[in-house]
Amino acid sequence: MADTFKKVESESPASPAEDAPEDAWKDVQIEKEHQPEKVKSNLTYRRMERKLEEIDGSIASFTKQKTTLEAEMAQVKAAAEAE
């Protein structure tokens, strides 16, 4: 079975849209039921957007670190082969 997503009807309104009223749907609470175990979690599109931005930021940071490390490795290799 696939995971299911269902809108949660709550008495407290979702946090106000930060951008524009037409983006208010991004703050609607959605319940996700995981399969095969019945595990439920609450999420919003906006929180998922933020998580994606965090991941993108991490990728950029790791890419920069990787580039720096590769450059240093090349220098270490050159120094090791020179002697």
C-alpha positions as CSV (number, residue, x, y, z in Angstrom):
1,M,0.0,0.0,0.0
2,A,1.1,3.6,-0.7
3,D,1.4,6.3,1.9
4,T,-1.8,8.4,2.2
5,F,-2.1,12.2,2.7
6,K,-5.2,13.7,4.4
7,K,-6.0,17.3,5.3
8,V,-6.3,17.8,9.0
9,E,-9.3,19.7,10.2
10,S,-8.1,21.7,13.2
11,E,-9.7,24.4,15.4
12,S,-6.6,26.5,15.4
13,P,-5.8,28.1,12.1
14,A,-2.5,27.4,10.4
15,S,0.2,30.1,10.7
16,P,-0.5,33.1,8.5
17,A,1.0,33.0,5.0
18,E,4.3,34.8,5.0
19,D,4.4,35.6,1.4
20,A,1.0,36.3,0.0
21,P,-2.6,35.2,0.6
22,E,-2.6,33.0,-2.5
23,D,0.2,30.9,-0.7
24,A,-2.0,30.2,2.3
25,W,-2.5,26.6,1.2
26,K,1.1,26.0,1.9
27,D,0.4,26.3,5.6
28,V,-2.5,23.7,5.7
29,Q,-1.8,20.8,8.1
30,I,-1.6,17.5,6.3
31,E,-1.5,14.1,8.0
32,K,0.7,11.5,6.3
33,E,0.0,7.8,7.1
34,H,3.1,5.8,6.4
35,Q,2.9,2.2,5.1
36,P,3.3,-0.6,6.0
37,E,3.2,0.6,9.6
38,K,0.5,3.1,10.5
39,V,2.7,6.0,11.6
40,K,1.3,9.4,11.2
41,S,3.2,12.7,11.0
42,N,2.0,16.3,10.6
43,L,3.5,18.4,7.9
44,T,3.0,21.5,5.8
45,Y,4.2,22.4,2.3
46,R,5.9,25.5,3.7
47,R,7.9,23.4,6.2
48,M,8.8,21.0,3.4
49,E,10.0,24.0,1.4
50,R,12.2,25.1,4.2
51,K,13.6,21.6,4.7
52,L,14.4,21.6,0.9
53,E,16.2,25.0,1.2
54,E,18.2,23.6,4.1
55,I,19.2,20.6,2.1
56,D,20.2,22.8,-0.9
57,G,22.2,24.9,1.5
58,S,24.0,21.8,2.8
59,I,24.7,20.6,-0.7
60,A,26.3,24.0,-1.6
61,S,28.3,24.0,1.6
62,F,29.5,20.4,1.1
63,T,30.4,21.2,-2.6
64,K,32.5,24.1,-1.4
65,Q,34.2,21.9,1.2
66,K,34.8,19.2,-1.3
67,T,36.4,21.6,-3.8
68,T,38.7,23.0,-1.1
69,L,39.6,19.5,0.1
70,E,40.3,18.2,-3.5
71,A,42.6,21.3,-4.1
72,E,44.5,20.6,-0.9
73,M,44.7,16.9,-1.7
74,A,46.3,17.8,-5.1
75,Q,48.8,20.0,-3.3
76,V,49.6,17.3,-0.8
77,K,50.0,14.7,-3.7
78,A,52.3,17.1,-5.6
79,A,54.4,17.8,-2.5
80,A,54.6,14.0,-1.8
81,E,55.7,13.2,-5.3
82,A,58.2,16.0,-5.5
83,E,60.4,14.6,-2.7
